[in-house]
Amino acid sequence: MEIKASNGVAHAPTEFPERGFGHRRKRTDENANVRFFLPKPGSSAAKPELGQEMGNESEALIEALKSGLPFFTVTAWKATAQVNGTSNPIIVKEALDRT
């Protein structure tokens, strides 16, 4: 299988390991404020209740696979107002640090 780049040059998928053909990409700090939970017994995706917290996404994926249950991700946000030089403040969200 070949992939044509925008410049018209064809490359084999193995030449692009950074794109993750067949591999999950590594995440840096994008999940720093995300928390991972297994569901509480008796809960469902329609009415989620958080159960055991997992340390990271990998642990959540493994436990979800073993149990056949979904897992939930939670990010806590704080609304703040920023003044940008006009008389109207802008409401922005800031992710809260995991504690």
C-alpha positions as CSV (number, residue, x, y, z in Angstrom):
1,M,0.0,0.0,0.0
2,E,1.3,3.4,-0.9
3,I,0.3,6.8,0.3
4,K,0.7,9.9,-1.8
5,A,1.8,13.0,0.0
6,S,0.5,16.4,-1.0
7,N,3.6,16.9,-3.2
8,G,2.7,13.8,-5.2
9,V,5.5,11.6,-3.9
10,A,4.4,8.1,-2.9
11,H,5.6,6.6,0.3
12,A,5.1,3.3,2.0
13,P,3.3,3.5,5.3
14,T,6.3,2.2,7.2
15,E,8.2,5.4,6.2
16,F,5.9,7.4,8.6
17,P,6.3,5.8,12.0
18,E,5.5,9.2,13.6
19,R,2.0,9.0,12.2
20,G,1.3,5.8,13.9
21,F,0.2,3.4,11.2
22,G,-0.8,0.4,13.2
23,H,0.5,2.1,16.4
24,R,-1.2,4.4,18.9
25,R,0.4,7.8,19.1
26,K,2.1,8.7,22.3
27,R,0.4,11.4,24.3
28,T,2.3,14.0,26.1
29,D,0.7,16.4,28.6
30,E,-2.7,16.5,26.8
31,N,-4.1,14.1,29.4
32,A,-2.4,15.8,32.4
33,N,-5.7,17.0,33.8
34,V,-7.9,14.1,32.7
35,R,-9.0,11.5,35.2
36,F,-10.0,7.9,34.3
37,F,-12.7,6.0,36.1
38,L,-14.4,2.6,35.9
39,P,-18.1,2.6,36.3
40,K,-19.8,2.0,39.7
41,P,-21.6,-1.3,39.8
42,G,-25.1,-0.9,38.4
43,S,-24.4,2.3,36.5
44,S,-24.6,2.6,32.7
45,A,-23.4,4.9,29.9
46,A,-26.9,6.4,30.0
47,K,-26.6,7.2,33.7
48,P,-22.9,7.1,34.5
49,E,-21.7,6.9,38.1
50,L,-18.0,7.0,38.8
51,G,-16.4,4.0,40.5
52,Q,-12.8,3.1,40.9
53,E,-10.3,5.7,39.7
54,M,-7.5,4.4,37.5
55,G,-4.0,5.9,37.5
56,N,-3.8,6.5,33.8
57,E,-5.5,5.8,30.4
58,S,-3.5,2.6,29.9
59,E,-4.7,1.1,33.2
60,A,-8.3,2.2,32.4
61,L,-8.1,0.6,29.0
62,I,-6.8,-2.7,30.3
63,E,-9.4,-2.9,33.2
64,A,-12.2,-2.0,30.8
65,L,-11.1,-4.7,28.4
66,K,-10.9,-7.3,31.2
67,S,-14.3,-6.4,32.7
68,G,-16.1,-5.7,29.4
69,L,-17.3,-2.4,30.8
70,P,-16.7,1.1,29.5
71,F,-14.5,3.6,31.3
72,F,-15.1,7.3,31.8
73,T,-12.9,10.3,31.5
74,V,-13.4,13.4,33.6
75,T,-11.8,16.8,33.3
76,A,-12.6,19.5,35.9
77,W,-12.9,23.1,34.5
78,K,-13.1,26.5,36.2
79,A,-14.8,29.4,34.5
80,T,-12.8,32.7,34.8
81,A,-13.3,36.2,33.3
82,Q,-10.6,37.8,31.3
83,V,-10.5,41.4,30.3
84,N,-9.1,41.9,26.9
85,G,-8.9,45.7,26.7
86,T,-12.6,46.2,26.0
87,S,-15.3,46.8,28.5
88,N,-16.7,43.3,27.9
89,P,-14.9,40.5,29.7
90,I,-14.5,37.1,28.0
91,I,-15.4,34.0,29.9
92,V,-12.8,31.3,29.4
93,K,-12.3,27.9,30.9
94,E,-9.2,26.7,32.7
95,A,-8.6,23.0,33.4
96,L,-8.1,22.4,37.1
97,D,-5.0,20.5,38.1
98,R,-5.3,16.9,39.2
99,T,-4.9,16.7,43.0
